[in-house]
């Protein structure tokens, strides 16, 4: 691009439109030639059409044929042989697609920019060039609209279970395109297809923030190497100045004077910044600088932009139904939230599946809870955990308050079983743990029937909630505040007082309580999000899922196909 075009690119859009309006006084009002060129381009077979566009093939030819045939192939983005203000507005929006975590190149940014640059430089585009620009802009609108509405990548194409129902309907993109042109509101119509969740807009704002920070980022004297031992207040370390610079850069710490000769001292003011940073990154906010804190500090703005891109794509996969009341579990955030009318009524730390027993992503309806539950050992845990333990320790079952039952419910004496011959596949009985303080499900479980046999429950191992890494379960979700969740679920049942709930959680026999309403449960995987205070919460990618999705997102659309046409 030449200097003149670069200058115009930076001017406000209104100035560009005024330039076009001024030039149009001398233009001839004749679009017939451009319409003929558009028809010529689109009536070719797909290979011939994409040969015309070279390295930027169109992706929605069937949509384009419908769109242009309904308007007798009249150009949509030019008038009097010039690009309209709507064309310039869409061009500007395409250039900002990165704020949605998408690739501007997927929407023909380069060839559109070249054609518009040619117009700004010469004041004239030939009919063939206007036709090419028109088709590119329409295809860009359609592609960008589809991606904003339902995502660029289909969740079936990534590893791991994603079983949340995606949007069921097409985005009516041609209706949006026609309305955008008729009302001259391109931005409004295009962005109306973005996810309706407030968190999406907040994450888009964060993407802009990190894009600005990336221009300032100088790697802050390079990555901080891991230390042999965690650093605590009062200790000296040569990298403390770098730690301080990074915390100031991330705005977790304000600049403060440091005494001469003490810049390598880990002081109490720096510790406050470390704790702020740790809280945002889901780390134990103890002010101790360990390996996890250093790894998080070494992330760059570009790294966080990539995280945002991946997680904004996951939000685009979600159905756009507005829920008044639901339970949200974030696997990577080790958290559970009860949300009503967009207010978080309860936040609880959670324990999720180990990396080899991952908690799946899905949604279901919670319909009942069980106080003082029994626990029937599932096949995988029976094979991998219980049977090996019994072979090592004859008293294991009695110590764990477990009984052996046949399928009619008759109790079996463990001494009658040859445990050395038992495997997970040939064990003919059930092993059930009775209610009590040692029960693995704790004092209550919350049931939302699903194909994975995953549910939310209490746990006797309360100390685990204070660990940074809480991927410790066999797939189910353990929560730190089961009593509080039971309170909320039974708030419409006056007879279920706090005292009665506590008593039910300590019975010798389990008690099933059906809910008066079904509560949607959504289990998600988000490694970064922006909260209502504008604070970015960053989490470790515990299941190593971000890299694969980022790779797919960064692949250009060279096949000439939208996700919806695959």
C-alpha positions in Angstrom: 0.0 0.0 0.0 1.3 3.5 -0.8 1.6 6.3 1.7 -1.6 8.0 0.4 -3.7 4.9 1.0 -2.2 4.3 4.4 -3.1 7.8 5.4 -6.7 7.4 4.2 -6.9 4.0 6.0 -6.3 5.7 9.3 -8.8 8.5 8.7 -12.3 8.1 10.3 -14.8 6.3 8.2 -16.9 9.4 7.8 -14.1 11.3 6.1 -13.7 8.4 3.7 -17.4 8.4 2.9 -17.3 12.2 2.3 -14.5 11.6 -0.1 -16.6 9.1 -2.0 -19.6 11.4 -2.0 -17.6 14.3 -3.4 -16.2 12.1 -6.2 -19.6 10.8 -7.1 -20.7 14.2 -8.6 -18.8 13.5 -11.8 -19.7 9.8 -11.9 -22.0 8.2 -14.4 -25.1 6.5 -12.9 -24.6 3.2 -14.8 -24.4 -0.2 -13.1 -25.5 -2.4 -16.0 -21.9 -3.2 -16.9 -21.0 -4.1 -13.3 -24.1 -6.3 -13.0 -23.1 -8.2 -16.2 -19.6 -8.8 -14.8 -21.1 -10.1 -11.5 -23.3 -12.5 -13.4 -20.4 -13.6 -15.5 -18.3 -14.4 -12.4 -21.0 -16.3 -10.5 -22.3 -18.3 -13.5 -19.0 -20.1 -14.0 -18.4 -23.4 -12.3 -16.8 -23.2 -8.9 -13.2 -24.0 -10.1 -13.4 -21.3 -12.7 -14.9 -18.8 -10.3 -12.2 -19.3 -7.7 -9.5 -19.1 -10.3 -10.6 -15.5 -10.8 -10.0 -14.7 -7.1 -6.7 -16.5 -6.9 -5.5 -17.0 -3.3 -8.7 -15.7 -1.8 -11.5 -18.0 -3.1 -15.1 -17.3 -2.3 -16.7 -19.5 0.4 -20.4 -19.2 0.0 -21.2 -19.4 -3.7 -24.7 -20.9 -3.3 -25.6 -18.0 -1.0 -24.1 -15.5 -3.4 -26.1 -16.9 -6.4 -29.3 -16.6 -4.4 -28.5 -13.1 -3.2 -27.5 -11.7 -6.6 -30.1 -13.5 -8.7 -32.8 -11.9 -6.4 -31.5 -8.5 -7.3 -30.9 -9.2 -11.0 -27.2 -9.2 -10.3 -27.2 -5.5 -9.5 -24.1 -4.5 -7.4 -24.8 -4.2 -3.7 -21.7 -2.3 -2.5 -21.2 0.3 -5.2 -23.3 3.2 -6.6 -22.5 5.3 -9.6 -19.5 3.1 -10.1 -18.0 3.8 -6.7 -17.8 1.9 -3.4 -20.5 3.0 -1.0 -20.0 4.0 2.6 -21.5 0.6 3.5 -18.6 -1.0 1.5 -16.1 1.0 3.4 -17.8 0.2 6.7 -17.7 -3.5 6.1 -14.1 -3.2 5.0 -13.3 -1.6 8.3 -15.2 -4.3 10.2 -13.3 -7.0 8.4 -10.1 -5.4 9.5 -11.2 -5.7 13.1 -12.3 -9.4 12.9 -9.3 -10.2 15.0 -11.1 -8.8 18.0 -13.5 -11.7 17.7 -10.5 -14.1 17.6 -11.1 -14.6 13.8 -8.8 -14.1 10.8 -9.5 -11.0 8.7 -7.8 -12.9 5.9 -10.8 -15.3 5.8 -13.0 -12.4 4.7 -10.8 -11.3 1.8 -9.1 -8.4 3.6 -6.1 -8.2 1.3 -7.9 -8.2 -2.1 -10.6 -5.9 -0.8 -8.0 -3.5 0.5 -6.1 -3.6 -2.7 -9.2 -2.7 -4.7 -10.2 0.1 -2.4 -6.6 1.4 -2.4 -6.8 1.5 -6.2 -10.0 3.5 -6.0 -8.5 6.0 -3.4 -5.4 6.4 -5.5 -7.1 6.8 -8.9 -10.7 7.8 -8.1 -11.8 5.1 -10.5 -12.5 1.4 -10.7 -13.3 -0.5 -13.9 -16.6 -2.4 -14.1 -14.7 -5.7 -13.7 -13.0 -4.4 -10.6 -16.2 -3.2 -9.1 -17.8 -6.6 -9.7 -14.9 -8.4 -8.0 -15.1 -6.0 -5.1 -18.8 -6.5 -4.8 -18.7 -10.3 -4.8 -15.8 -10.3 -2.3 -17.6 -8.0 0.1 -20.8 -10.0 -0.1 -18.9 -13.2 0.5 -17.1 -11.6 3.4 -20.3 -10.5 5.0 -21.8 -14.0 4.7 -18.7 -15.7 6.0 -18.1 -13.4 8.9 -21.8 -13.6 9.8 -21.8 -17.4 9.9 -18.6 -17.5 12.0 -20.0 -14.9 14.5 -23.2 -16.9 14.8 -22.0 -20.5 15.1 -18.3 -20.5 15.1 -15.7 -21.2 12.5 -14.8 -24.7 13.7 -17.4 -27.4 14.3 -17.0 -28.8 17.8 -17.1 -32.3 16.4 -13.8 -31.6 14.8 -11.9 -31.2 18.1 -10.8 -33.9 20.5 -12.7 -34.4 23.7 -16.4 -34.5 24.4 -18.4 -31.5 23.5 -22.1 -32.5 23.8 -23.8 -29.1 24.3 -26.5 -28.6 21.7 -25.3 -26.0 19.3 -27.5 -23.4 17.6 -30.3 -25.2 15.7 -31.1 -22.6 13.1 -29.2 -20.9 10.4 -28.5 -17.2 11.0 -30.7 -16.0 8.1 -27.6 -14.4 6.8 -29.1 -13.2 3.5 -31.9 -11.5 5.4 -29.3 -9.8 7.5 -27.3 -8.8 4.4 -30.3 -7.3 2.6 -31.4 -5.4 5.7 -27.9 -4.1 6.3 -27.8 -2.7 2.8 -31.4 -1.3 3.0 -31.0 0.4 6.3 -27.3 1.3 5.9 -26.6 -0.4 9.2 -23.9 -2.9 8.4 -22.3 -3.0 11.8 -25.6 -3.5 13.7 -26.8 -6.3 11.5 -23.5 -8.1 11.4 -22.9 -7.8 15.1 -26.4 -8.8 16.0 -25.2 -12.4 15.2 -22.6 -12.4 18.0 -23.4 -14.4 21.1 -25.8 -12.7 23.4 -23.9 -13.4 26.6 -22.5 -10.3 28.2 -19.2 -12.2 28.8 -18.6 -12.3 25.0 -18.6 -8.5 24.7 -16.4 -8.2 27.7 -13.9 -10.7 26.2 -13.9 -8.7 23.0 -13.0 -5.6 24.9 -10.2 -7.5 26.6 -9.0 -8.6 23.1 -8.7 -4.9 22.1 -6.8 -4.2 25.4 -4.3 -7.0 24.8 -3.8 -5.9 21.2 -2.8 -2.5 22.5 -0.6 -4.0 25.1 1.1 -6.2 22.5 2.4 -3.1 20.8 4.0 -2.0 24.1 5.3 -5.5 25.2 9.0 -6.0 25.0 9.1 -9.3 26.8 10.0 -7.4 30.0 13.7 -8.5 29.8 12.8 -12.0 28.8 11.1 -14.9 30.6 11.8 -15.4 34.2 13.6 -18.7 34.8 12.2 -21.1 37.4 13.7 -21.0 40.9 14.9 -24.0 42.8 12.7 -23.1 45.7 9.6 -20.8 45.9 10.3 -17.2 46.8 8.8 -15.6 49.9 8.8 -12.1 51.4 12.2 -11.0 52.6 14.2 -13.1 50.2 16.5 -11.7 47.5 16.5 -12.8 43.9 18.2 -11.3 40.8 14.9 -11.5 38.8 12.8 -9.6 41.3 13.1 -6.4 39.2 11.7 -8.3 36.3 8.9 -9.7 38.4 8.1 -6.1 39.5 8.1 -4.8 35.9 5.8 -7.5 34.7 3.3 -7.0 37.5 3.3 -3.2 36.8 2.8 -4.0 33.1 -0.2 -6.2 33.8 -1.6 -3.5 36.2 -1.6 -5.8 39.2 0.9 -3.4 40.9 1.3 0.3 40.8 4.7 1.9 40.4 6.4 2.6 43.8 9.8 3.8 44.9 12.4 1.1 45.7 15.4 1.9 47.9 18.8 1.9 46.3 20.4 -1.5 46.6 17.2 -3.2 47.5 15.6 -3.6 44.1 16.2 -7.4 44.2 14.4 -7.7 47.6 11.0 -9.3 47.6 9.1 -6.8 49.8 5.6 -6.6 51.1 4.4 -4.1 48.5 5.5 -6.4 45.7 3.8 -9.3 47.5 0.4 -7.5 47.2 0.9 -7.3 43.5 1.8 -11.0 43.4 -1.4 -11.9 45.2 -3.5 -9.8 42.9 -1.9 -11.6 39.9 -2.4 -15.0 41.5 -6.1 -14.4 42.1 -6.6 -13.5 38.5 -4.8 -16.6 37.4 -6.6 -19.1 39.6 -3.5 -19.6 41.8 -3.3 -19.8 45.5 -3.1 -16.1 46.5 -0.4 -16.7 49.2 2.2 -14.3 47.8 4.7 -17.1 47.3 6.3 -17.0 43.9 6.4 -20.6 42.8 6.6 -22.4 39.4 2.9 -21.8 38.6 3.2 -18.1 39.3 6.3 -17.7 37.1 4.7 -19.7 34.3 1.7 -17.3 34.3 3.9 -14.2 34.6 5.8 -15.3 31.5 2.7 -15.2 29.3 2.7 -12.5 26.7 -0.3 -10.4 25.5 -0.2 -12.5 22.3 -0.5 -15.7 24.4 -3.6 -14.2 26.1 -5.1 -13.0 22.8 -4.8 -16.6 21.6 -6.5 -17.8 24.7 -9.3 -15.3 24.2 -9.7 -16.4 20.6 -10.1 -20.0 21.5 -12.6 -19.3 24.3 -14.7 -16.9 22.3 -15.1 -19.6 19.7 -16.4 -21.9 22.4 -18.9 -19.3 23.4 -20.1 -19.1 19.8 -20.8 -22.8 19.9 -23.4 -22.4 22.7 -27.1 -22.1 22.0 -28.4 -18.6 22.2 -31.2 -19.4 24.6 -31.4 -17.0 27.5 -31.7 -18.9 30.9 -33.2 -17.3 33.9 -31.7 -19.8 36.3 -28.9 -22.3 35.8 -25.8 -24.0 37.3 -22.6 -23.3 35.4 -19.5 -25.5 36.0 -16.2 -24.3 34.4 -13.9 -27.3 34.3 -10.7 -25.3 33.7 -11.8 -22.8 36.3 -12.4 -25.5 39.0 -15.6 -23.7 39.8 -19.4 -24.0 40.1 -21.8 -21.0 40.0 -25.5 -20.9 40.6 -26.8 -18.0 38.5 -30.3 -16.5 38.6 -31.4 -13.4 36.6 -27.7 -12.9 35.6 -26.7 -12.6 39.3 -24.3 -15.2 40.8 -26.1 -16.4 43.9 -23.4 -19.0 44.8 -19.8 -19.5 43.8 -18.1 -22.7 44.9 -14.7 -24.2 44.3 -14.9 -27.5 42.5 -12.9 -30.6 41.8 -13.1 -32.0 38.3 -11.9 -35.1 36.4 -8.3 -36.1 36.2 -6.5 -35.6 32.9 -7.1 -39.3 32.1 -10.7 -39.3 33.4 -11.7 -36.0 32.0 -15.0 -34.4 32.9 -17.0 -34.1 29.6 -18.6 -30.9 28.3 -22.3 -31.2 28.1 -25.6 -29.9 29.5 -28.5 -31.6 31.3 -31.4 -30.8 33.6 -31.0 -31.3 37.4 -34.2 -32.9 38.7 -33.4 -34.3 42.1 -30.9 -34.6 44.9 -30.0 -37.4 47.3 -29.2 -36.7 50.9 -26.8 -39.2 52.7 -26.3 -41.1 49.5 -24.9 -44.6 49.0 -22.3 -45.0 46.3 -22.3 -47.9 43.9 -18.7 -48.2 42.6 -18.7 -47.6 38.8 -16.9 -50.2 36.6 -13.8 -48.1 35.9 -13.1 -47.3 39.5 -13.9 -50.9 40.5 -11.3 -52.2 38.0 -8.6 -49.7 38.5 -8.9 -48.8 42.2 -11.1 -51.0 44.4 -10.1 -54.5 43.2 -6.4 -53.8 43.4 -6.9 -52.4 46.9 -8.8 -55.4 48.1 -6.1 -57.8 46.8 -3.5 -55.8 48.8 -5.6 -55.4 52.0 -8.4 -57.8 53.1 -9.8 -55.2 55.4 -10.2 -52.6 52.7 -14.0 -53.0 52.2 -14.8 -52.9 55.9 -12.6 -49.9 56.4 -14.3 -48.0 53.6 -17.8 -49.0 54.8 -18.4 -51.0 51.6 -20.6 -54.0 51.1 -20.8 -56.6 48.3 -24.3 -57.2 46.8 -25.6 -59.5 44.1 -28.0 -58.0 41.5 -31.0 -59.0 43.6 -29.6 -57.0 46.5 -28.4 -59.9 48.7 -25.2 -59.2 50.6 -22.2 -61.4 49.8 -19.5 -62.4 52.2 -16.2 -61.1 50.8 -14.4 -64.3 52.1 -16.4 -66.3 49.6 -14.7 -64.6 46.7 -11.4 -65.5 45.1 -10.1 -62.0 44.7 -7.0 -63.0 42.7 -9.2 -64.2 39.9 -11.4 -61.1 39.8 -11.0 -58.4 37.1 -13.3 -55.6 36.1 -14.9 -57.6 33.3 -15.7 -60.8 35.3 -16.7 -59.5 38.7 -20.3 -60.7 39.1 -21.4 -58.4 41.9 -21.9 -54.8 42.9 -19.8 -53.0 45.6 -21.7 -50.3 47.4 -20.5 -47.8 50.0 -23.0 -47.0 52.7 -23.8 -43.4 53.9 -21.4 -42.0 56.5 -18.5 -39.6 57.0 -16.2 -41.6 54.8 -18.6 -41.9 51.8 -16.9 -40.8 48.7 -20.0 -38.8 47.6 -20.1 -36.9 51.0 -23.4 -36.0 52.5 -25.4 -35.1 49.3 -25.4 -35.6 45.6 -27.1 -33.5 42.9 -28.5 -35.4 40.0 -29.0 -34.4 36.4 -29.4 -37.7 34.4 -26.9 -37.9 31.5 -25.2 -40.5 29.4 -21.8 -40.0 31.2 -23.1 -40.8 34.7 -21.5 -37.5 35.8 -23.1 -35.5 38.7 -22.3 -33.0 41.3 -21.6 -34.1 44.9 -20.0 -33.4 48.2 -16.8 -35.0 49.4 -15.2 -35.9 52.7 -11.8 -34.8 51.4 -12.3 -31.1 52.2 -8.6 -30.3 52.2 -8.4 -30.8 48.4 -10.3 -27.6 47.7 -7.3 -25.6 48.8 -5.0 -27.1 46.1 -4.3 -25.1 43.0 -4.5 -28.3 40.8 -8.0 -29.7 41.4 -8.2 -32.1 38.5 -8.5 -35.0 40.9 -11.8 -36.8 40.4 -12.9 -39.7 38.2 -15.1 -37.4 36.1 -17.8 -36.1 38.5 -17.8 -32.6 40.0 -17.2 -32.3 43.7 -18.1 -28.9 45.3 -17.0 -27.1 48.4 -20.4 -25.7 49.3 -22.9 -28.5 49.0 -25.1 -27.3 51.8 -25.5 -23.8 50.2 -26.4 -25.4 46.9 -29.1 -27.5 48.6 -30.4 -24.4 50.2 -30.9 -22.7 46.9 -32.4 -25.7 45.2 -34.9 -26.1 48.0 -35.7 -22.4 48.5 -39.2 -22.9 47.2 -39.9 -25.7 49.7 -40.6 -24.0 53.1 -40.5 -27.3 55.0 -36.9 -27.7 54.0 -35.3 -25.5 56.7 -31.6 -25.2 57.2 -31.9 -27.5 60.2 -33.7 -30.1 58.2 -31.2 -30.0 55.4 -28.3 -30.5 57.8 -30.1 -33.4 59.5 -30.8 -35.0 56.1 -27.1 -34.8 55.2 -26.2 -36.9 58.3 -28.7 -39.8 58.1 -27.9 -43.5 58.0 -30.2 -44.0 55.0 -30.3 -42.1 51.8 -33.2 -39.8 51.0 -34.2 -38.8 47.5 -35.8 -35.3 47.1 -37.4 -34.3 43.8 -37.1 -30.7 42.8 -40.2 -28.6 42.1 -38.4 -27.2 39.0 -35.7 -28.5 36.7 -32.4 -26.5 36.8 -30.3 -26.5 33.7 -26.7 -27.6 34.3 -24.1 -26.4 31.8 -20.6 -27.9 32.1 -18.1 -25.8 30.1 -14.4 -25.5 29.5 -13.1 -21.9 29.6 -9.5 -21.1 30.2 -10.0 -17.3 30.2 -12.9 -15.0 30.7 -13.6 -11.4 31.6 -15.9 -10.9 34.6 -18.4 -8.1 35.2 -15.7 -5.9 36.8 -13.7 -6.1 33.6 -11.1 -8.3 35.3 -9.5 -11.0 33.1 -9.4 -14.5 34.8 -6.8 -16.7 33.3 -6.7 -20.5 33.9 -4.3 -23.3 33.0 -5.4 -25.4 30.1 -5.6 -28.6 32.3 -6.8 -30.9 29.5 -4.5 -29.4 26.8 -7.4 -28.5 24.5 -6.5 -24.9 23.6 -3.6 -25.6 21.3 -5.6 -27.9 18.9 -8.5 -25.5 18.6 -6.2 -22.5 18.1 -4.4 -24.4 15.3 -7.8 -25.0 13.6 -8.9 -21.4 14.0 -5.7 -20.1 12.5 -6.0 -22.3 9.4 -7.2 -20.1 6.5 -10.4 -20.9 4.6 -8.7 -22.2 1.5 -11.3 -24.8 0.6 -14.0 -22.4 -0.3 -16.4 -23.7 2.2 -18.1 -22.3 5.3 -18.7 -24.6 8.3 -22.4 -24.7 7.5 -21.7 -26.0 4.0 -19.4 -28.8 5.1 
